[in-house]
Amino acid sequence: MDFSYTETQDMIRETLSRFLADTYDFDSRSKMIASSSGRDPGIWKALAQDLGMLGAAFSEEHGGLGGGHLENALIMEELGKVIAIEPYLQTVVLGGGALKAVGGAVADAVIPEIIGGNVIIAFAYAEPQGRYNLANIRTTAKKDGAGYVLNGHKGVVYAAPWATHLLVTARTGGSNTDADGVSLFLIDANAKGIVRRDYPTVDGFQASEIYFENAAIPGDALLGDEGAGLALIETIVDEATVAVCAESCGVTAKLHQGTLEYARQRNQFGQPISRFQVLQHRMVDMFMEVEQSKSMTTMATLKLDMPAAERMAAVSACKAKVSCSAKFVGQNAIQTHGGIGITQELAIGHFFKRATMIENQFGSADHHYARFERLTLAD
């Protein structure tokens, strides 16, 4: 099997890499995070209008480049190399993925706006009691005439302070954890009845607690069929999980690279610590974890269009490995650096924070080991 990238995919990687090298150095990122908005909106506009990156994974009919999952993975890996805080995962992978799946008038209207950089989507799905169960939803959407009335609470909604739209999971029927009765809505983030509490996350992003208080939403905000949205939600979350794994490949590659450079510069007993055999073994182990993560991520990316059971098993195998690798590489990077590794002034500490968050994003290693076991060893 040929795993070579196409000329267009190589161009996407090279173009984005050069752009991020020029605009997303560590000092620039630090200034963005410290600003009142927590970001530089000009970066998002440039990704859309100057580079066309936001259209890479969309069809040519919508104004995109005709790509898909591989393009998302390439872009996420490059964003991971600079621990970018751009809402690509939430807007293109999750929001765009849901819109591509359901199609119709809403997709035709919103996808070109995503490609143009005019729309930012935040995925409001997590609830305090939910853990990793996507069906464990207490937020309700009750029919009211031609529309719905939304009530409930969503936690740690990444990119919500910047969002123009919210992609919201809600229960339109059934009891708390039933597979049936789950629906997905795309709504105006500034609709009446939506209350946000914004805050920075430990890895430099912005997130919100969102409360829906009798928020009236139109009927056309529903994506797909009412009460039958869980399969769609599982699909886009699997796609996002693999995209996060690709981001982790970029993050851990930089953790390894930064640790190797530090070991070559740091002297102990009159020589660089990179000459100590035990640390050489550690660097090799870190490198192997990075490379294995890349291989697992490529495999899972190629299986995202497979039948649900095969797709889910591949995603869980990938995420379990990547979570373990992120922990191993991150902890060894900090141990090699010592105390300076966790200071604000050194980039390595910021990469470590992002790697730590990725460990549990969309499911911990233990969660995905258990899901893989259920899918592959079931009677």
Secondary structure as GFF3:
##gff-version 3
##sequence-region A 1 379
A	DSSP	alpha_helix	7	23	.	.	.	ID=ss1
A	DSSP	alpha_helix	26	34	.	.	.	ID=ss2
A	DSSP	alpha_helix	41	45	.	.	.	ID=ss3
A	DSSP	pi_helix	46	50	.	.	.	ID=ss4
A	DSSP	three_ten_helix	53	55	.	.	.	ID=ss5
A	DSSP	three_ten_helix	60	62	.	.	.	ID=ss6
A	DSSP	alpha_helix	69	81	.	.	.	ID=ss7
A	DSSP	alpha_helix	88	88	.	.	.	ID=ss8
A	DSSP	pi_helix	89	95	.	.	.	ID=ss9
A	DSSP	alpha_helix	96	102	.	.	.	ID=ss10
A	DSSP	alpha_helix	104	115	.	.	.	ID=ss11
A	DSSP	beta_strand	121	124	.	.	.	ID=ss12
A	DSSP	beta_strand	140	144	.	.	.	ID=ss13
A	DSSP	beta_strand	147	158	.	.	.	ID=ss14
A	DSSP	three_ten_helix	160	162	.	.	.	ID=ss15
A	DSSP	beta_strand	165	171	.	.	.	ID=ss16
A	DSSP	beta_strand	182	188	.	.	.	ID=ss17
A	DSSP	beta_strand	194	200	.	.	.	ID=ss18
A	DSSP	beta_strand	206	217	.	.	.	ID=ss19
A	DSSP	three_ten_helix	219	221	.	.	.	ID=ss20
A	DSSP	beta_strand	222	223	.	.	.	ID=ss21
A	DSSP	alpha_helix	230	265	.	.	.	ID=ss22
A	DSSP	beta_strand	267	268	.	.	.	ID=ss23
A	DSSP	beta_strand	271	272	.	.	.	ID=ss24
A	DSSP	three_ten_helix	273	275	.	.	.	ID=ss25
A	DSSP	alpha_helix	277	302	.	.	.	ID=ss26
A	DSSP	alpha_helix	308	337	.	.	.	ID=ss27
A	DSSP	three_ten_helix	338	342	.	.	.	ID=ss28
A	DSSP	alpha_helix	347	360	.	.	.	ID=ss29
A	DSSP	alpha_helix	365	376	.	.	.	ID=ss30
###
